[in-house]
Every structure is written in C-alpha cells, then in structure tokens.
Amino acid sequence: MILTPRLRLIPCDDTLFDAIRMGNNILARVLGANVPKKWTDFRDTFGPMYVRWKAHPELHDWWTHLIVYRPDNILIGVCGYKGEPDAEGVVEIGYEIRDSHRSKGLATEAARGLVEHAFSHEAVQKVIAHTVSEENHSSLLLQKLGFTKIPEPIETDGQQFTRWEVIRLTYKSA
C-alpha cells in the first residue's frame, strides 16, 4: 500500500478484483471503505487488467491501485502503473479521480505517491505519463511534479497524445 497525507493507494489483488466484479456493495465490505455508485469511468477495463495481472505474477507490484480518500474513507478513483519497469528502467503511471473529488489536489497527491514509490525501486530510472495533446489538468499536474513534455506527439487510434517524463536524477520529492 502507498500512503500519502490524504490517500491510501491500495494495490488490487485477487480479492479486490473479484469484489470489483461482484459490485459496489461487496467491494465496500472487502475494501472497508465507502464505495459510491460511480467511482470510475473505466470499470470495463478491470476485466482485461485482471487477466493480465493473473498471467504475470511479476506485475503484482506494478499494476492497479484503488484510491481511498482517508478523511471520509471513500473510494474516489483508480491509479497505478502500466506494467513493471522495462529494460531501461522506465515505468508509466496513470490516474483517475471521480468528479466530486477533483480540483482538490488529490490527483497530484496520487501521482506523487506513484512516482515516489517507483523511484524507491533502484531499477526505476524514469517515470512517464501520457496526456491528450491539448493542455489540461493532467498536463498541469505533471508539470507541477517536475515532468518534462516531450515535443514529438504520439498518435494512437487517430488521437494525438503528449508524452511526459521525469528522471530519477532530476526529481525533487515533496
């Protein structure tokens, strides 16, 4: 588990993946937290995540985390890594906060927790993230954490994305 001042980032395991599939009431009991009706916009991605997680036990530390807002003990989103560090020591992060908890610095706090956790592993030399090409809250969040925008856009499924990265040697923790 990754703890930040206001958040618990809880890594998904078999029990949590099963609870997610069984519904919010079961998830609330297993998680020991309040689970609102709509805590993620990407619920349908948990099935494929689970399949990959089961097939690759080495990824267990480098995958999906549920975000619980500690003051209210409520599930407010999901974050994590898109796999283990590659041969060059690069790992990618992603995050999502439900609408009711946005604009409170919680996505920044979750992303910072992921970056600091990644850099606590010697193998990790760089953390990357991707955003849509237009400036938005995520691009501002990444800049705040010291990420640098890579000038060449990436195209996926006809949409332009920007790559962001922060290098271990230049990262300044909070």
VMD Tcl script that builds the backbone (N, CA, C; Angstrom):
set m [mol new atoms 522]
animate dup $m
set s [atomselect $m all]
$s set {name element resname resid chain x y z} {
  {N N MET 1 A 0.849 -1.184 0.000}
  {CA C MET 1 A 0.000 0.000 0.000}
  {C C MET 1 A 0.890 1.241 0.000}
  {N N ILE 2 A 0.442 2.239 -0.733}
  {CA C ILE 2 A 1.137 3.528 -0.765}
  {C C ILE 2 A 0.289 4.507 0.036}
  {N N LEU 3 A 0.877 5.105 1.067}
  {CA C LEU 3 A 0.163 6.091 1.883}
  {C C LEU 3 A 0.677 7.481 1.569}
  {N N THR 4 A -0.245 8.402 1.392}
  {CA C THR 4 A 0.082 9.814 1.229}
  {C C THR 4 A -0.659 10.552 2.336}
  {N N PRO 5 A -0.481 11.852 2.478}
  {CA C PRO 5 A -1.167 12.537 3.587}
  {C C PRO 5 A -2.680 12.316 3.640}
  {N N ARG 6 A -3.348 12.261 2.477}
  {CA C ARG 6 A -4.810 12.117 2.491}
  {C C ARG 6 A -5.324 10.853 1.811}
  {N N LEU 7 A -4.432 10.056 1.252}
  {CA C LEU 7 A -4.875 8.930 0.436}
  {C C LEU 7 A -4.237 7.609 0.852}
  {N N ARG 8 A -4.977 6.533 0.573}
  {CA C ARG 8 A -4.439 5.180 0.594}
  {C C ARG 8 A -4.527 4.666 -0.835}
  {N N LEU 9 A -3.404 4.284 -1.413}
  {CA C LEU 9 A -3.378 3.681 -2.738}
  {C C LEU 9 A -3.209 2.184 -2.507}
  {N N ILE 10 A -4.292 1.441 -2.688}
  {CA C ILE 10 A -4.342 0.034 -2.308}
  {C C ILE 10 A -4.175 -0.831 -3.554}
  {N N PRO 11 A -3.097 -1.628 -3.613}
  {CA C PRO 11 A -2.900 -2.470 -4.794}
  {C C PRO 11 A -3.981 -3.544 -4.898}
  {N N CYS 12 A -4.502 -3.702 -6.110}
  {CA C CYS 12 A -5.514 -4.737 -6.324}
  {C C CYS 12 A -4.868 -6.114 -6.259}
  {N N ASP 13 A -5.580 -7.029 -5.625}
  {CA C ASP 13 A -5.174 -8.431 -5.577}
  {C C ASP 13 A -6.386 -9.258 -6.013}
  {N N ASP 14 A -6.287 -10.577 -5.925}
  {CA C ASP 14 A -7.403 -11.441 -6.335}
  {C C ASP 14 A -8.700 -11.042 -5.653}
  {N N THR 15 A -8.628 -10.810 -4.352}
  {CA C THR 15 A -9.831 -10.497 -3.579}
  {C C THR 15 A -10.477 -9.202 -4.054}
  {N N LEU 16 A -9.673 -8.165 -4.274}
  {CA C LEU 16 A -10.246 -6.887 -4.722}
  {C C LEU 16 A -10.770 -6.976 -6.153}
  {N N PHE 17 A -10.041 -7.650 -7.047}
  {CA C PHE 17 A -10.546 -7.813 -8.416}
  {C C PHE 17 A -11.879 -8.560 -8.408}
  {N N ASP 18 A -11.984 -9.620 -7.602}
  {CA C ASP 18 A -13.251 -10.357 -7.502}
  {C C ASP 18 A -14.353 -9.462 -6.955}
  {N N ALA 19 A -14.046 -8.675 -5.933}
  {CA C ALA 19 A -15.045 -7.784 -5.338}
  {C C ALA 19 A -15.520 -6.734 -6.333}
  {N N ILE 20 A -14.609 -6.209 -7.143}
  {CA C ILE 20 A -15.000 -5.231 -8.163}
  {C C ILE 20 A -16.001 -5.860 -9.122}
  {N N ARG 21 A -15.739 -7.101 -9.527}
  {CA C ARG 21 A -16.640 -7.785 -10.455}
  {C C ARG 21 A -18.001 -8.072 -9.817}
  {N N MET 22 A -18.028 -8.269 -8.494}
  {CA C MET 22 A -19.281 -8.612 -7.809}
  {C C MET 22 A -20.136 -7.395 -7.478}
  {N N GLY 23 A -19.586 -6.185 -7.578}
  {CA C GLY 23 A -20.392 -4.998 -7.352}
  {C C GLY 23 A -19.935 -4.164 -6.172}
  {N N ASN 24 A -20.467 -2.957 -6.113}
  {CA C ASN 24 A -20.024 -1.973 -5.131}
  {C C ASN 24 A -20.267 -2.380 -3.679}
  {N N ASN 25 A -21.379 -3.088 -3.398}
  {CA C ASN 25 A -21.644 -3.492 -2.010}
  {C C ASN 25 A -20.587 -4.471 -1.513}
  {N N ILE 26 A -20.232 -5.427 -2.343}
  {CA C ILE 26 A -19.191 -6.397 -1.972}
  {C C ILE 26 A -17.851 -5.680 -1.871}
  {N N LEU 27 A -17.553 -4.828 -2.855}
  {CA C LEU 27 A -16.288 -4.088 -2.846}
  {C C LEU 27 A -16.164 -3.264 -1.564}
  {N N ALA 28 A -17.238 -2.609 -1.145}
  {CA C ALA 28 A -17.211 -1.799 0.085}
  {C C ALA 28 A -16.864 -2.659 1.288}
  {N N ARG 29 A -17.451 -3.849 1.383}
  {CA C ARG 29 A -17.164 -4.743 2.507}
  {C C ARG 29 A -15.710 -5.210 2.498}
  {N N VAL 30 A -15.237 -5.613 1.332}
  {CA C VAL 30 A -13.863 -6.120 1.227}
  {C C VAL 30 A -12.853 -5.007 1.451}
  {N N LEU 31 A -13.120 -3.832 0.891}
  {CA C LEU 31 A -12.204 -2.697 0.975}
  {C C LEU 31 A -12.249 -2.034 2.349}
  {N N GLY 32 A -13.390 -2.146 3.026}
  {CA C GLY 32 A -13.547 -1.477 4.314}
  {C C GLY 32 A -13.677 0.021 4.147}
  {N N ALA 33 A -14.295 0.435 3.029}
  {CA C ALA 33 A -14.466 1.858 2.734}
  {C C ALA 33 A -15.805 2.055 2.031}
  {N N ASN 34 A -16.292 3.285 2.052}
  {CA C ASN 34 A -17.495 3.630 1.315}
  {C C ASN 34 A -17.188 3.582 -0.179}
  {N N VAL 35 A -18.101 3.012 -0.951}
  {CA C VAL 35 A -17.916 2.902 -2.393}
  {C C VAL 35 A -19.110 3.558 -3.072}
  {N N PRO 36 A -18.911 4.744 -3.663}
  {CA C PRO 36 A -20.015 5.415 -4.349}
  {C C PRO 36 A -20.409 4.670 -5.616}
  {N N LYS 37 A -21.609 4.954 -6.088}
  {CA C LYS 37 A -22.126 4.270 -7.269}
  {C C LYS 37 A -21.168 4.396 -8.451}
  {N N LYS 38 A -20.678 5.594 -8.710}
  {CA C LYS 38 A -19.781 5.800 -9.850}
  {C C LYS 38 A -18.428 6.298 -9.336}
  {N N TRP 39 A -17.525 5.371 -9.084}
  {CA C TRP 39 A -16.204 5.726 -8.579}
  {C C TRP 39 A -15.149 5.695 -9.675}
  {N N THR 40 A -15.505 5.188 -10.863}
  {CA C THR 40 A -14.590 5.175 -12.002}
  {C C THR 40 A -15.375 5.262 -13.300}
  {N N ASP 41 A -14.762 5.860 -14.295}
  {CA C ASP 41 A -15.341 5.876 -15.640}
  {C C ASP 41 A -14.863 4.683 -16.451}
  {N N PHE 42 A -13.986 3.874 -15.892}
  {CA C PHE 42 A -13.330 2.806 -16.651}
  {C C PHE 42 A -13.545 1.426 -16.043}
  {N N ARG 43 A -14.712 1.189 -15.481}
  {CA C ARG 43 A -14.981 -0.091 -14.829}
  {C C ARG 43 A -14.785 -1.278 -15.772}
  {N N ASP 44 A -15.096 -1.113 -17.049}
  {CA C ASP 44 A -14.984 -2.217 -18.002}
  {C C ASP 44 A -13.540 -2.624 -18.285}
  {N N THR 45 A -12.578 -1.827 -17.856}
  {CA C THR 45 A -11.175 -2.190 -18.081}
  {C C THR 45 A -10.641 -3.143 -17.013}
  {N N PHE 46 A -11.376 -3.334 -15.921}
  {CA C PHE 46 A -10.881 -4.180 -14.843}
  {C C PHE 46 A -10.802 -5.652 -15.241}
  {N N GLY 47 A -11.684 -6.106 -16.133}
  {CA C GLY 47 A -11.620 -7.489 -16.611}
  {C C GLY 47 A -10.302 -7.775 -17.314}
  {N N PRO 48 A -9.962 -6.988 -18.354}
  {CA C PRO 48 A -8.665 -7.209 -19.015}
  {C C PRO 48 A -7.467 -6.993 -18.078}
  {N N MET 49 A -7.567 -6.041 -17.160}
  {CA C MET 49 A -6.482 -5.831 -16.192}
  {C C MET 49 A -6.265 -7.088 -15.366}
  {N N TYR 50 A -7.368 -7.686 -14.917}
  {CA C TYR 50 A -7.289 -8.875 -14.082}
  {C C TYR 50 A -6.635 -10.031 -14.842}
  {N N VAL 51 A -7.021 -10.217 -16.090}
  {CA C VAL 51 A -6.456 -11.296 -16.900}
  {C C VAL 51 A -4.943 -11.128 -17.026}
  {N N ARG 52 A -4.499 -9.910 -17.316}
  {CA C ARG 52 A -3.060 -9.668 -17.446}
  {C C ARG 52 A -2.353 -9.849 -16.099}
  {N N TRP 53 A -2.973 -9.361 -15.046}
  {CA C TRP 53 A -2.405 -9.472 -13.701}
  {C C TRP 53 A -2.219 -10.935 -13.323}
  {N N LYS 54 A -3.224 -11.779 -13.597}
  {CA C LYS 54 A -3.138 -13.206 -13.267}
  {C C LYS 54 A -2.060 -13.904 -14.091}
  {N N ALA 55 A -1.904 -13.480 -15.339}
  {CA C ALA 55 A -0.944 -14.133 -16.231}
  {C C ALA 55 A 0.499 -13.745 -15.923}
  {N N HIS 56 A 0.695 -12.640 -15.207}
  {CA C HIS 56 A 2.047 -12.126 -14.955}
  {C C HIS 56 A 2.231 -11.793 -13.474}
  {N N PRO 57 A 2.498 -12.794 -12.647}
  {CA C PRO 57 A 2.657 -12.534 -11.206}
  {C C PRO 57 A 3.737 -11.502 -10.898}
  {N N GLU 58 A 4.730 -11.366 -11.766}
  {CA C GLU 58 A 5.788 -10.376 -11.528}
  {C C GLU 58 A 5.266 -8.945 -11.600}
  {N N LEU 59 A 4.074 -8.746 -12.139}
  {CA C LEU 59 A 3.490 -7.407 -12.244}
  {C C LEU 59 A 2.737 -6.977 -10.986}
  {N N HIS 60 A 2.583 -7.843 -10.042}
  {CA C HIS 60 A 1.707 -7.544 -8.908}
  {C C HIS 60 A 2.031 -6.228 -8.198}
  {N N ASP 61 A 3.287 -5.841 -8.159}
  {CA C ASP 61 A 3.631 -4.552 -7.551}
  {C C ASP 61 A 3.500 -3.391 -8.531}
  {N N TRP 62 A 3.265 -3.684 -9.795}
  {CA C TRP 62 A 3.306 -2.671 -10.850}
  {C C TRP 62 A 2.001 -2.625 -11.629}
  {N N TRP 63 A 0.899 -2.573 -10.911}
  {CA C TRP 63 A -0.360 -2.570 -11.647}
  {C C TRP 63 A -1.377 -1.641 -10.997}
  {N N THR 64 A -2.589 -2.056 -10.839}
  {CA C THR 64 A -3.726 -1.224 -10.463}
  {C C THR 64 A -3.818 -1.008 -8.955}
  {N N HIS 65 A -4.105 0.250 -8.565}
  {CA C HIS 65 A -4.333 0.609 -7.164}
  {C C HIS 65 A -5.673 1.347 -7.062}
  {N N LEU 66 A -6.427 1.050 -6.040}
  {CA C LEU 66 A -7.646 1.802 -5.750}
  {C C LEU 66 A -7.276 2.968 -4.847}
  {N N ILE 67 A -7.908 4.118 -5.068}
  {CA C ILE 67 A -7.599 5.326 -4.304}
  {C C ILE 67 A -8.706 5.566 -3.285}
  {N N VAL 68 A -8.346 5.502 -2.017}
  {CA C VAL 68 A -9.297 5.782 -0.938}
  {C C VAL 68 A -8.891 7.103 -0.288}
  {N N TYR 69 A -9.862 8.027 -0.234}
  {CA C TYR 69 A -9.678 9.317 0.427}
  {C C TYR 69 A -9.842 9.082 1.925}
  {N N ARG 70 A -8.753 9.194 2.650}
  {CA C ARG 70 A -8.720 8.809 4.062}
  {C C ARG 70 A -9.662 9.604 4.965}
  {N N PRO 71 A -9.768 10.952 4.820}
  {CA C PRO 71 A -10.641 11.687 5.754}
  {C C PRO 71 A -12.095 11.203 5.762}
  {N N ASP 72 A -12.621 10.785 4.603}
  {CA C ASP 72 A -14.007 10.310 4.520}
  {C C ASP 72 A -14.099 8.801 4.320}
  {N N ASN 73 A -12.949 8.111 4.233}
  {CA C ASN 73 A -12.902 6.674 3.972}
  {C C ASN 73 A -13.781 6.302 2.785}
  {N N ILE 74 A -13.547 6.973 1.652}
  {CA C ILE 74 A -14.363 6.752 0.460}
  {C C ILE 74 A -13.464 6.479 -0.747}
  {N N LEU 75 A -13.882 5.518 -1.562}
  {CA C LEU 75 A -13.178 5.187 -2.793}
  {C C LEU 75 A -13.418 6.302 -3.805}
  {N N ILE 76 A -12.339 6.934 -4.283}
  {CA C ILE 76 A -12.509 8.089 -5.178}
  {C C ILE 76 A -11.848 7.899 -6.539}
  {N N GLY 77 A -11.267 6.739 -6.796}
  {CA C GLY 77 A -10.669 6.558 -8.109}
  {C C GLY 77 A -9.726 5.392 -8.175}
  {N N VAL 78 A -8.955 5.415 -9.227}
  {CA C VAL 78 A -8.018 4.338 -9.519}
  {C C VAL 78 A -6.745 4.935 -10.097}
  {N N CYS 79 A -5.631 4.289 -9.829}
  {CA C CYS 79 A -4.359 4.747 -10.369}
  {C C CYS 79 A -3.422 3.555 -10.457}
  {N N GLY 80 A -2.249 3.789 -10.944}
  {CA C GLY 80 A -1.275 2.707 -10.939}
  {C C GLY 80 A -0.267 2.816 -12.046}
  {N N TYR 81 A 0.348 1.679 -12.293}
  {CA C TYR 81 A 1.402 1.566 -13.283}
  {C C TYR 81 A 0.886 0.710 -14.433}
  {N N LYS 82 A 1.442 0.931 -15.605}
  {CA C LYS 82 A 1.039 0.150 -16.771}
  {C C LYS 82 A 2.059 -0.945 -17.032}
  {N N GLY 83 A 2.435 -1.624 -15.978}
  {CA C GLY 83 A 3.398 -2.709 -16.066}
  {C C GLY 83 A 4.668 -2.388 -15.304}
  {N N GLU 84 A 5.522 -3.394 -15.204}
  {CA C GLU 84 A 6.774 -3.248 -14.470}
  {C C GLU 84 A 7.762 -2.401 -15.251}
  {N N PRO 85 A 8.844 -1.942 -14.609}
  {CA C PRO 85 A 9.859 -1.163 -15.323}
  {C C PRO 85 A 10.427 -1.980 -16.488}
  {N N ASP 86 A 10.647 -1.313 -17.613}
  {CA C ASP 86 A 11.232 -2.011 -18.763}
  {C C ASP 86 A 12.747 -2.125 -18.599}
  {N N ALA 87 A 13.418 -2.620 -19.619}
  {CA C ALA 87 A 14.866 -2.861 -19.550}
  {C C ALA 87 A 15.662 -1.586 -19.297}
  {N N GLU 88 A 15.106 -0.419 -19.690}
  {CA C GLU 88 A 15.783 0.866 -19.454}
  {C C GLU 88 A 15.378 1.502 -18.129}
  {N N GLY 89 A 14.549 0.816 -17.353}
  {CA C GLY 89 A 14.127 1.355 -16.061}
  {C C GLY 89 A 13.012 2.374 -16.172}
  {N N VAL 90 A 12.166 2.255 -17.208}
  {CA C VAL 90 A 11.059 3.186 -17.424}
  {C C VAL 90 A 9.752 2.518 -17.009}
  {N N VAL 91 A 8.942 3.250 -16.262}
  {CA C VAL 91 A 7.620 2.781 -15.852}
  {C C VAL 91 A 6.620 3.906 -16.138}
  {N N GLU 92 A 5.413 3.526 -16.549}
  {CA C GLU 92 A 4.377 4.511 -16.871}
  {C C GLU 92 A 3.295 4.521 -15.806}
  {N N ILE 93 A 2.831 5.730 -15.456}
  {CA C ILE 93 A 1.746 5.878 -14.484}
  {C C ILE 93 A 0.474 6.373 -15.171}
  {N N GLY 94 A -0.642 6.138 -14.492}
  {CA C GLY 94 A -1.936 6.660 -14.904}
  {C C GLY 94 A -2.781 6.864 -13.663}
  {N N TYR 95 A -3.811 7.699 -13.745}
  {CA C TYR 95 A -4.624 8.015 -12.571}
  {C C TYR 95 A -5.964 8.558 -13.017}
  {N N GLU 96 A -6.957 8.393 -12.154}
  {CA C GLU 96 A -8.301 8.924 -12.387}
  {C C GLU 96 A -8.938 9.210 -11.028}
  {N N ILE 97 A -9.503 10.392 -10.885}
  {CA C ILE 97 A -10.222 10.793 -9.675}
  {C C ILE 97 A -11.666 11.089 -10.065}
  {N N ARG 98 A -12.611 10.604 -9.280}
  {CA C ARG 98 A -14.026 10.853 -9.603}
  {C C ARG 98 A -14.345 12.350 -9.519}
  {N N ASP 99 A -15.332 12.766 -10.281}
  {CA C ASP 99 A -15.673 14.187 -10.427}
  {C C ASP 99 A -15.815 14.925 -9.101}
  {N N SER 100 A -16.482 14.320 -8.130}
  {CA C SER 100 A -16.758 15.010 -6.864}
  {C C SER 100 A -15.499 15.346 -6.069}
  {N N HIS 101 A -14.368 14.733 -6.386}
  {CA C HIS 101 A -13.147 14.962 -5.627}
  {C C HIS 101 A -12.041 15.618 -6.455}
  {N N ARG 102 A -12.392 16.098 -7.630}
  {CA C ARG 102 A -11.401 16.779 -8.467}
  {C C ARG 102 A -11.187 18.207 -7.982}
  {N N SER 103 A -10.095 18.800 -8.424}
  {CA C SER 103 A -9.716 20.186 -8.097}
  {C C SER 103 A -9.423 20.362 -6.610}
  {N N LYS 104 A -8.953 19.303 -5.964}
  {CA C LYS 104 A -8.579 19.363 -4.550}
  {C C LYS 104 A -7.128 18.923 -4.340}
  {N N GLY 105 A -6.407 18.746 -5.449}
  {CA C GLY 105 A -5.019 18.310 -5.357}
  {C C GLY 105 A -4.849 16.818 -5.128}
  {N N LEU 106 A -5.930 16.050 -5.213}
  {CA C LEU 106 A -5.857 14.620 -4.915}
  {C C LEU 106 A -5.203 13.822 -6.040}
  {N N ALA 107 A -5.430 14.205 -7.280}
  {CA C ALA 107 A -4.749 13.528 -8.392}
  {C C ALA 107 A -3.250 13.786 -8.316}
  {N N THR 108 A -2.883 15.019 -7.966}
  {CA C THR 108 A -1.459 15.346 -7.795}
  {C C THR 108 A -0.860 14.499 -6.686}
  {N N GLU 109 A -1.588 14.367 -5.589}
  {CA C GLU 109 A -1.101 13.582 -4.459}
  {C C GLU 109 A -0.957 12.104 -4.832}
  {N N ALA 110 A -1.930 11.576 -5.569}
  {CA C ALA 110 A -1.849 10.175 -6.002}
  {C C ALA 110 A -0.674 9.971 -6.958}
  {N N ALA 111 A -0.540 10.867 -7.935}
  {CA C ALA 111 A 0.562 10.751 -8.901}
  {C C ALA 111 A 1.916 10.874 -8.194}
  {N N ARG 112 A 2.020 11.800 -7.255}
  {CA C ARG 112 A 3.269 11.950 -6.496}
  {C C ARG 112 A 3.580 10.658 -5.729}
  {N N GLY 113 A 2.561 10.058 -5.122}
  {CA C GLY 113 A 2.748 8.801 -4.417}
  {C C GLY 113 A 3.263 7.705 -5.338}
  {N N LEU 114 A 2.706 7.633 -6.551}
  {CA C LEU 114 A 3.163 6.634 -7.517}
  {C C LEU 114 A 4.609 6.881 -7.944}
  {N N VAL 115 A 4.945 8.153 -8.210}
  {CA C VAL 115 A 6.310 8.492 -8.646}
  {C C VAL 115 A 7.307 8.160 -7.540}
  {N N GLU 116 A 7.008 8.575 -6.331}
  {CA C GLU 116 A 7.941 8.329 -5.226}
  {C C GLU 116 A 8.074 6.837 -4.932}
  {N N HIS 117 A 6.975 6.110 -5.030}
  {CA C HIS 117 A 7.035 4.666 -4.849}
  {C C HIS 117 A 7.885 4.039 -5.953}
  {N N ALA 118 A 7.700 4.476 -7.186}
  {CA C ALA 118 A 8.502 3.941 -8.297}
  {C C ALA 118 A 9.982 4.205 -8.072}
  {N N PHE 119 A 10.326 5.434 -7.694}
  {CA C PHE 119 A 11.737 5.777 -7.508}
  {C C PHE 119 A 12.337 5.144 -6.247}
  {N N SER 120 A 11.513 4.556 -5.406}
  {CA C SER 120 A 12.053 3.831 -4.257}
  {C C SER 120 A 12.651 2.486 -4.690}
  {N N HIS 121 A 12.422 2.101 -5.934}
  {CA C HIS 121 A 12.996 0.890 -6.512}
  {C C HIS 121 A 14.198 1.284 -7.364}
  {N N GLU 122 A 15.339 0.716 -7.067}
  {CA C GLU 122 A 16.579 1.069 -7.773}
  {C C GLU 122 A 16.484 0.903 -9.279}
  {N N ALA 123 A 15.701 -0.057 -9.742}
  {CA C ALA 123 A 15.608 -0.331 -11.181}
  {C C ALA 123 A 14.944 0.808 -11.951}
  {N N VAL 124 A 14.134 1.614 -11.277}
  {CA C VAL 124 A 13.386 2.669 -11.971}
  {C C VAL 124 A 14.255 3.910 -12.126}
  {N N GLN 125 A 14.471 4.306 -13.379}
  {CA C GLN 125 A 15.259 5.487 -13.696}
  {C C GLN 125 A 14.409 6.635 -14.245}
  {N N LYS 126 A 13.217 6.279 -14.771}
  {CA C LYS 126 A 12.368 7.297 -15.392}
  {C C LYS 126 A 10.910 6.881 -15.225}
  {N N VAL 127 A 10.056 7.876 -14.958}
  {CA C VAL 127 A 8.614 7.660 -14.898}
  {C C VAL 127 A 8.003 8.478 -16.027}
  {N N ILE 128 A 7.091 7.860 -16.787}
  {CA C ILE 128 A 6.435 8.568 -17.879}
  {C C ILE 128 A 4.925 8.568 -17.665}
  {N N ALA 129 A 4.261 9.449 -18.388}
  {CA C ALA 129 A 2.797 9.521 -18.421}
  {C C ALA 129 A 2.407 10.090 -19.768}
  {N N HIS 130 A 1.172 9.857 -20.165}
  {CA C HIS 130 A 0.656 10.397 -21.420}
  {C C HIS 130 A -0.617 11.183 -21.149}
  {N N THR 131 A -0.775 12.283 -21.878}
  {CA C THR 131 A -1.996 13.084 -21.795}
  {C C THR 131 A -2.454 13.379 -23.215}
  {N N VAL 132 A -3.710 13.819 -23.360}
  {CA C VAL 132 A -4.142 14.327 -24.663}
  {C C VAL 132 A -3.284 15.546 -24.975}
  {N N SER 133 A -3.175 15.876 -26.229}
  {CA C SER 133 A -2.232 16.931 -26.630}
  {C C SER 133 A -2.599 18.325 -26.135}
  {N N GLU 134 A -3.891 18.606 -25.998}
  {CA C GLU 134 A -4.287 19.927 -25.513}
  {C C GLU 134 A -3.943 20.051 -24.033}
  {N N GLU 135 A -3.547 21.267 -23.622}
  {CA C GLU 135 A -3.255 21.472 -22.205}
  {C C GLU 135 A -4.518 21.221 -21.385}
  {N N ASN 136 A -4.349 20.519 -20.273}
  {CA C ASN 136 A -5.483 20.187 -19.413}
  {C C ASN 136 A -4.984 20.020 -17.977}
  {N N HIS 137 A -5.869 19.575 -17.097}
  {CA C HIS 137 A -5.486 19.417 -15.688}
  {C C HIS 137 A -4.335 18.439 -15.519}
  {N N SER 138 A -4.333 17.350 -16.291}
  {CA C SER 138 A -3.250 16.370 -16.159}
  {C C SER 138 A -1.909 16.938 -16.593}
  {N N SER 139 A -1.896 17.714 -17.666}
  {CA C SER 139 A -0.618 18.284 -18.102}
  {C C SER 139 A -0.099 19.277 -17.062}
  {N N LEU 140 A -0.983 20.039 -16.450}
  {CA C LEU 140 A -0.565 20.968 -15.397}
  {C C LEU 140 A -0.075 20.214 -14.160}
  {N N LEU 141 A -0.762 19.125 -13.813}
  {CA C LEU 141 A -0.365 18.292 -12.684}
  {C C LEU 141 A 1.037 17.733 -12.911}
  {N N LEU 142 A 1.288 17.195 -14.089}
  {CA C LEU 142 A 2.594 16.602 -14.386}
  {C C LEU 142 A 3.700 17.658 -14.347}
  {N N GLN 143 A 3.416 18.856 -14.864}
  {CA C GLN 143 A 4.408 19.942 -14.789}
  {C C GLN 143 A 4.723 20.272 -13.332}
  {N N LYS 144 A 3.686 20.307 -12.504}
  {CA C LYS 144 A 3.861 20.616 -11.081}
  {C C LYS 144 A 4.781 19.592 -10.398}
  {N N LEU 145 A 4.723 18.327 -10.865}
  {CA C LEU 145 A 5.539 17.271 -10.278}
  {C C LEU 145 A 6.941 17.198 -10.885}
  {N N GLY 146 A 7.231 18.087 -11.838}
  {CA C GLY 146 A 8.567 18.113 -12.420}
  {C C GLY 146 A 8.724 17.327 -13.701}
  {N N PHE 147 A 7.622 16.845 -14.265}
  {CA C PHE 147 A 7.688 16.136 -15.539}
  {C C PHE 147 A 8.004 17.122 -16.660}
  {N N THR 148 A 8.693 16.636 -17.670}
  {CA C THR 148 A 9.029 17.421 -18.854}
  {C C THR 148 A 8.222 16.901 -20.032}
  {N N LYS 149 A 7.694 17.826 -20.807}
  {CA C LYS 149 A 6.925 17.477 -22.004}
  {C C LYS 149 A 7.895 17.098 -23.118}
  {N N ILE 150 A 7.641 15.953 -23.753}
  {CA C ILE 150 A 8.434 15.527 -24.897}
  {C C ILE 150 A 7.774 16.115 -26.139}
  {N N PRO 151 A 8.526 16.856 -26.966}
  {CA C PRO 151 A 7.916 17.626 -28.050}
  {C C PRO 151 A 7.195 16.813 -29.134}
  {N N GLU 152 A 7.655 15.612 -29.445}
  {CA C GLU 152 A 7.033 14.853 -30.526}
  {C C GLU 152 A 5.745 14.201 -30.032}
  {N N PRO 153 A 4.596 14.534 -30.661}
  {CA C PRO 153 A 3.338 13.909 -30.247}
  {C C PRO 153 A 3.305 12.431 -30.660}
  {N N ILE 154 A 2.497 11.665 -29.956}
  {CA C ILE 154 A 2.290 10.252 -30.248}
  {C C ILE 154 A 0.853 10.108 -30.717}
  {N N GLU 155 A 0.647 9.340 -31.786}
  {CA C GLU 155 A -0.712 9.130 -32.272}
  {C C GLU 155 A -1.137 7.694 -31.994}
  {N N THR 156 A -2.313 7.559 -31.383}
  {CA C THR 156 A -2.899 6.257 -31.109}
  {C C THR 156 A -4.367 6.308 -31.477}
  {N N ASP 157 A -4.789 5.386 -32.309}
  {CA C ASP 157 A -6.189 5.325 -32.746}
  {C C ASP 157 A -6.682 6.670 -33.270}
  {N N GLY 158 A -5.831 7.375 -33.993}
  {CA C GLY 158 A -6.212 8.645 -34.593}
  {C C GLY 158 A -6.229 9.827 -33.647}
  {N N GLN 159 A -5.828 9.648 -32.398}
  {CA C GLN 159 A -5.808 10.745 -31.436}
  {C C GLN 159 A -4.358 11.065 -31.055}
  {N N GLN 160 A -4.083 12.368 -30.917}
  {CA C GLN 160 A -2.740 12.825 -30.557}
  {C C GLN 160 A -2.573 12.839 -29.036}
  {N N PHE 161 A -1.429 12.316 -28.587}
  {CA C PHE 161 A -1.090 12.312 -27.169}
  {C C PHE 161 A 0.287 12.933 -26.973}
  {N N THR 162 A 0.485 13.472 -25.785}
  {CA C THR 162 A 1.781 14.025 -25.404}
  {C C THR 162 A 2.403 13.108 -24.356}
  {N N ARG 163 A 3.689 12.858 -24.520}
  {CA C ARG 163 A 4.426 12.057 -23.541}
  {C C ARG 163 A 5.112 13.011 -22.572}
  {N N TRP 164 A 5.063 12.660 -21.302}
  {CA C TRP 164 A 5.704 13.401 -20.225}
  {C C TRP 164 A 6.654 12.458 -19.511}
  {N N GLU 165 A 7.770 12.986 -19.003}
  {CA C GLU 165 A 8.691 12.134 -18.263}
  {C C GLU 165 A 9.417 12.913 -17.177}
  {N N VAL 166 A 9.786 12.168 -16.160}
  {CA C VAL 166 A 10.618 12.709 -15.095}
  {C C VAL 166 A 11.703 11.672 -14.822}
  {N N ILE 167 A 12.917 12.168 -14.682}
  {CA C ILE 167 A 14.078 11.307 -14.492}
  {C C ILE 167 A 14.452 11.306 -13.012}
  {N N ARG 168 A 14.840 10.149 -12.520}
  {CA C ARG 168 A 15.197 9.980 -11.122}
  {C C ARG 168 A 16.184 11.066 -10.662}
  {N N LEU 169 A 17.204 11.347 -11.461}
  {CA C LEU 169 A 18.251 12.291 -11.061}
  {C C LEU 169 A 17.741 13.714 -10.901}
  {N N THR 170 A 16.650 14.065 -11.585}
  {CA C THR 170 A 16.141 15.438 -11.511}
  {C C THR 170 A 14.882 15.578 -10.664}
  {N N TYR 171 A 14.328 14.446 -10.193}
  {CA C TYR 171 A 13.086 14.508 -9.436}
  {C C TYR 171 A 13.334 15.031 -8.019}
  {N N LYS 172 A 12.495 15.971 -7.632}
  {CA C LYS 172 A 12.563 16.521 -6.272}
  {C C LYS 172 A 11.257 16.142 -5.564}
  {N N SER 173 A 11.358 15.300 -4.534}
  {CA C SER 173 A 10.157 14.896 -3.825}
  {C C SER 173 A 9.661 16.040 -2.951}
  {N N ALA 174 A 8.398 15.911 -2.569}
  {CA C ALA 174 A 7.745 16.978 -1.799}
  {C C ALA 174 A 8.258 17.046 -0.375}
}
mol reanalyze $m
mol bondsrecalc $m
mol representation Tube
mol addrep $m
